[in-house]
């Protein structure tokens, strides 16, 4: 059974700092991995999607990597800003289906 | 593009009542997903549809839950009878071909008293 774990559960950093959020999964038979952002009272916004054949994806100040063999993904945020404050969720879609499994998320607070 | 639209945004009702949540996916999206989010269990997939047909409903917790998609622009999630443990935020999401990222609605916050 696929399990997705995110560490840390919460993180507080000063503005401008570079930071890394971690995601681990137990079953390497994945179709893709997505990183989402969730603001309070809102739905999820997709940030980056990495297909199983890819090693990383980049969008602006965000970079996500994927290492299927070790069951790990990281989300790197460069030069963090207060507007980055949100909960970040990692989600794994298995091969052969759409039953996406979500991690519990990392709550990020960037202090001005 | 109006995004995924869910209604109502908030629902408070008493135990035993029927609850109906509604979702309008993005036009042209052929996959629709219903999720539930709670503090204890996080975000869980309940059911998903492809071209209005339910494909996998193994995440539906009990027979009290049912979902329909009568056409490509509308889906409902119904709980009958509702119980306090059904209190959660329910999200609807849609995507094109199921491969590209899912687009989420803002959710319905459901409270069963």
HADDOCK unambig.tbl for C-alpha pairs under 7 A between the chains (distance, minus, plus):
assign (segid A and resid 42 and name CA) (segid B and resid 106 and name CA) 4.69 0.50 0.50
assign (segid A and resid 42 and name CA) (segid B and resid 107 and name CA) 6.87 0.50 0.50
assign (segid A and resid 43 and name CA) (segid B and resid 104 and name CA) 5.48 0.50 0.50
assign (segid A and resid 43 and name CA) (segid B and resid 105 and name CA) 5.48 0.50 0.50
assign (segid A and resid 43 and name CA) (segid B and resid 106 and name CA) 4.24 0.50 0.50
assign (segid A and resid 43 and name CA) (segid B and resid 107 and name CA) 6.06 0.50 0.50
assign (segid A and resid 44 and name CA) (segid B and resid 104 and name CA) 5.62 0.50 0.50
assign (segid A and resid 45 and name CA) (segid B and resid 103 and name CA) 6.92 0.50 0.50
assign (segid A and resid 45 and name CA) (segid B and resid 104 and name CA) 6.88 0.50 0.50
assign (segid A and resid 46 and name CA) (segid B and resid 101 and name CA) 6.35 0.50 0.50
assign (segid A and resid 49 and name CA) (segid B and resid 101 and name CA) 6.94 0.50 0.50
assign (segid A and resid 99 and name CA) (segid B and resid 45 and name CA) 6.56 0.50 0.50
assign (segid A and resid 100 and name CA) (segid B and resid 45 and name CA) 6.99 0.50 0.50
assign (segid A and resid 102 and name CA) (segid B and resid 43 and name CA) 6.11 0.50 0.50
assign (segid A and resid 104 and name CA) (segid B and resid 42 and name CA) 5.58 0.50 0.50
